[in-house]
């Protein structure tokens, strides 16, 4: 009877440990995925090597990297979708409050607004590149507002169009994910947001990441304390059962 009680208690503790471990493993992965979403990249044209998605005034166009400003304006931060966090929004690395969005079937860079259609127009579904779906570095962007439309370049400008099934369309809508052209330091252009820069956005992302890690550590400590208490309580209950069994055995023997 003692061995059975001991095995039952041990098995119960192991199941609880596995349950807590699984829960916090999922939590850690989720936290890391949130921080990973906020990553800076540049998008090179698939069929026009050396040309990147960039900004001129408020228009999204294809540009080449002749100056430091070109590098700044061709660097973006991928963040959770403003209208649906399962998808993405594309934030200007130089201006954290500015996003690429669809307007009248063109792609613009606009400051974030509480206008009801802004978040929907600035949310995109990232998919495998239409020109080569086996290459993980290639992406195409379907608009969340109008799911049948894709972002494409045409005559040097970015617009949204429905696929015509042609090879040209697939190439025009495919982009290569590249490391950021700008590292967030020594910003040249300040005309839109003064002293705001990518470094402040990166610091905010790091702060969010640190916050989640701190939560995980605190949660693990709490679990460890509660687990110790439950183990102690289980041991006390086990000792009581043992004492009771001894009393029953002694009583039976004397009878």
C-alpha positions as CSV (number, residue, x, y, z in Angstrom):
1,X,0.0,0.0,0.0
2,X,2.9,2.4,0.8
3,X,4.5,1.8,-2.6
4,X,1.2,2.4,-4.4
5,X,0.6,5.6,-2.6
6,X,4.2,6.7,-3.3
7,X,3.9,5.9,-7.0
8,X,0.5,7.7,-7.2
9,X,2.0,10.8,-5.6
10,X,5.1,10.8,-7.8
11,X,3.0,10.3,-11.0
12,X,0.7,13.2,-9.9
13,X,3.7,15.5,-9.4
14,X,5.2,14.6,-12.8
15,X,1.9,15.3,-14.6
16,X,1.6,18.7,-12.9
17,X,5.2,19.6,-13.8
18,X,4.6,18.6,-17.5
19,X,1.5,20.6,-17.6
20,X,3.1,23.8,-16.2
21,X,6.2,23.3,-18.4
22,X,4.1,22.9,-21.6
23,X,2.0,26.0,-20.7
24,X,5.1,28.2,-20.2
25,X,6.9,26.8,-23.2
26,X,3.9,27.9,-25.4
27,X,4.0,31.3,-23.6
28,X,7.7,31.8,-24.3
29,X,7.3,30.9,-27.9
30,X,4.4,33.3,-28.2
31,X,6.4,36.1,-26.6
32,X,9.3,35.5,-28.9
33,X,7.1,35.5,-31.9
34,X,5.6,38.9,-30.9
35,X,9.1,40.4,-30.7
36,X,10.1,38.7,-34.0
37,X,7.2,40.3,-35.8
38,X,8.8,43.8,-35.4
39,X,11.7,43.3,-37.7
40,X,13.2,45.8,-40.1
41,X,13.7,44.8,-43.8
42,X,14.0,46.1,-47.3
43,X,12.1,44.7,-50.3
44,X,14.0,44.3,-53.5
45,X,12.1,43.8,-56.8
46,X,12.3,40.2,-58.0
47,X,12.5,41.1,-61.7
48,X,14.4,44.4,-61.4
49,X,17.5,43.6,-59.3
50,X,18.9,46.6,-57.5
51,X,15.5,48.3,-57.3
52,X,13.8,48.5,-53.9
53,X,10.4,49.6,-52.6
54,X,11.0,53.1,-51.5
55,X,9.2,56.4,-50.8
56,X,9.2,59.7,-52.7
57,X,7.0,62.3,-51.0
58,X,4.1,60.0,-50.1
59,X,4.2,57.7,-53.1
60,X,5.6,54.1,-52.9
61,X,7.8,53.5,-55.9
62,X,10.8,51.5,-56.9
63,X,14.1,53.3,-56.2
64,X,17.8,52.6,-56.5
65,X,20.2,53.3,-53.6
66,X,22.2,56.3,-54.7
67,X,22.1,58.3,-51.4
68,X,21.7,57.7,-47.7
69,X,18.2,59.1,-48.0
70,X,17.4,56.3,-50.5
71,X,18.6,53.8,-47.9
72,X,16.5,55.3,-45.2
73,X,13.3,55.5,-47.3
74,X,13.7,51.9,-48.5
75,X,13.8,50.5,-45.0
76,X,10.6,49.3,-43.3
77,X,9.5,47.5,-40.2
78,X,7.1,44.6,-40.4
79,X,4.6,44.8,-37.5
80,X,1.3,42.9,-36.6
81,X,-1.5,44.0,-38.9
82,X,-3.3,47.1,-37.7
83,X,-6.7,45.7,-38.7
84,X,-5.9,42.0,-38.1
85,X,-2.9,40.9,-36.1
86,X,-2.7,37.6,-37.9
87,X,-1.5,39.5,-40.9
88,X,1.0,42.4,-41.2
89,X,1.4,46.1,-41.6
90,X,4.5,47.8,-43.1
91,X,5.8,50.7,-41.1
92,X,8.3,53.2,-42.3
93,X,11.5,52.7,-40.3
94,X,12.2,56.4,-40.3
95,X,8.7,57.3,-39.2
96,X,7.1,54.8,-36.7
97,X,3.7,56.5,-37.1
98,X,3.7,56.1,-40.9
99,X,2.5,53.0,-42.8
100,X,2.1,51.8,-46.3
101,X,-1.5,51.7,-47.3
102,X,-3.8,51.3,-50.3
103,X,-5.6,54.3,-51.5
104,X,-7.5,54.4,-54.8
105,X,-5.6,51.3,-56.0
106,X,-2.2,52.9,-55.3
107,X,0.2,52.4,-52.4
108,X,0.9,55.5,-50.3
109,X,2.9,56.2,-47.1
110,X,0.4,58.0,-44.8
111,X,0.5,58.9,-41.1
112,X,-1.6,56.7,-38.9
113,X,-5.2,58.0,-38.5
114,X,-8.3,57.0,-36.5
115,X,-10.2,57.1,-39.8
116,X,-12.2,53.9,-39.9
117,X,-10.7,52.6,-43.2
118,X,-7.1,53.4,-42.5
119,X,-6.2,50.2,-40.5
120,X,-7.9,48.0,-43.1
121,X,-6.0,49.7,-46.0
122,X,-2.7,49.4,-44.2
123,X,-3.1,45.7,-43.5
124,X,-1.7,43.1,-45.9
125,X,-1.5,39.3,-46.1
126,X,2.0,38.2,-46.7
127,X,2.2,35.2,-49.0
128,X,4.8,33.1,-50.8
129,X,6.2,34.9,-53.8
130,X,3.9,34.2,-56.8
131,X,6.9,34.0,-59.2
132,X,8.6,31.2,-57.1
133,X,6.7,29.8,-54.2
134,X,9.5,27.4,-53.2
135,X,11.9,30.3,-52.3
136,X,11.3,31.4,-48.7
137,X,13.0,34.7,-49.3
138,X,10.3,35.7,-51.8
139,X,7.0,37.3,-50.8
140,X,3.9,38.7,-52.4
141,X,1.4,41.0,-50.6
142,X,-2.3,40.5,-50.9
143,X,-4.4,43.5,-49.7
144,X,-6.6,42.7,-46.7
145,X,-9.2,45.3,-47.8
146,X,-9.7,43.6,-51.2
147,X,-8.3,40.0,-51.0
148,X,-8.2,39.6,-54.8
149,X,-5.7,42.4,-55.2
150,X,-1.9,42.2,-55.0
151,X,0.7,44.9,-54.6
152,X,2.7,45.1,-57.8
153,X,5.1,47.5,-59.5
154,X,4.2,49.0,-62.8
155,X,6.0,51.8,-64.6
156,X,8.1,52.3,-61.5
157,X,5.1,52.9,-59.2
158,X,3.4,50.6,-56.7
159,X,-0.3,49.8,-57.2
160,X,-2.7,47.1,-56.4
161,X,-4.3,44.9,-59.1
162,X,-6.1,41.7,-59.7
163,X,-4.0,38.9,-61.2
164,X,-4.4,38.4,-64.9
165,X,-2.6,35.0,-64.7
166,X,0.4,36.2,-66.6
167,X,4.0,35.5,-65.8
168,X,4.7,39.2,-65.9
169,X,2.1,39.9,-63.2
170,X,3.7,37.1,-61.0
171,X,7.1,38.7,-61.4
172,X,5.8,42.2,-60.8
173,X,4.1,41.2,-57.5
174,X,7.1,39.3,-56.1
175,X,9.7,40.9,-53.9
176,X,12.9,39.6,-52.2
177,X,13.2,40.1,-48.4
178,X,16.6,41.7,-47.8
179,X,18.3,43.0,-44.6
180,X,17.5,46.6,-43.9
181,X,19.3,49.1,-46.1
182,X,19.5,51.5,-43.2
183,X,20.7,50.5,-39.7
184,X,18.8,53.2,-37.9
185,X,21.8,55.4,-37.2
186,X,22.9,58.8,-38.4
187,X,19.6,59.7,-40.0
188,X,19.8,62.2,-42.8
189,X,16.2,63.0,-43.5
190,X,14.0,64.6,-40.8
191,X,11.4,66.5,-42.8
192,X,8.4,64.4,-41.7
193,X,8.8,63.7,-38.0
194,X,11.6,65.8,-36.7
195,X,13.8,63.7,-34.4
196,X,11.8,60.5,-34.6
197,X,13.9,57.7,-36.0
198,X,14.1,53.9,-36.3
199,X,16.3,53.8,-33.2
200,X,13.3,54.8,-31.1
201,X,11.2,52.1,-32.7
202,X,13.9,49.5,-32.1
203,X,14.2,50.6,-28.5
204,X,10.5,50.2,-28.1
205,X,10.6,46.7,-29.6
206,X,13.4,45.7,-27.3
207,X,11.5,47.1,-24.3
208,X,8.5,45.0,-25.3
209,X,10.7,41.9,-25.6
210,X,12.3,42.5,-22.2
211,X,8.9,43.0,-20.6
212,X,7.7,39.6,-21.9
213,X,10.9,37.9,-20.8
214,X,10.5,39.4,-17.3
215,X,6.9,38.2,-17.2
216,X,8.1,34.7,-18.1
217,X,10.7,34.7,-15.4
218,X,8.2,36.0,-12.7
219,X,5.7,33.4,-13.8
220,X,8.2,30.6,-13.6
221,X,9.2,31.7,-10.1
222,X,5.5,31.7,-9.1
223,X,5.0,28.2,-10.5
224,X,8.1,26.9,-8.7
225,X,6.8,28.3,-5.4
226,X,3.3,26.9,-5.9
227,X,4.7,23.6,-7.0
228,X,6.8,23.4,-3.9
229,X,3.7,24.1,-1.8
230,X,1.7,21.5,-3.5
231,X,4.5,18.9,-3.2
232,X,4.7,19.7,0.5
233,X,1.0,19.5,0.9
234,X,1.0,16.2,-1.0
235,X,3.7,14.8,1.2
236,X,1.8,15.9,4.3
237,X,-1.3,14.2,3.0
238,X,0.7,11.1,2.2
239,X,2.2,11.0,5.7
240,X,-1.3,11.3,7.1
241,X,-2.5,8.4,5.0
242,X,0.5,6.4,6.1
243,X,-0.2,7.1,9.7
244,X,-3.8,6.2,9.2
245,X,-2.9,3.0,7.5
246,X,-0.5,2.1,10.4
247,X,-3.3,2.7,12.8
248,X,-5.7,0.5,10.8
249,X,-3.0,-2.2,10.6
250,X,-2.3,-1.9,14.4
251,X,-6.0,-2.0,15.2
252,X,-6.6,-5.0,13.0
253,X,-3.6,-6.8,14.6
254,X,-4.8,-6.2,18.1
255,X,-8.3,-7.3,17.2
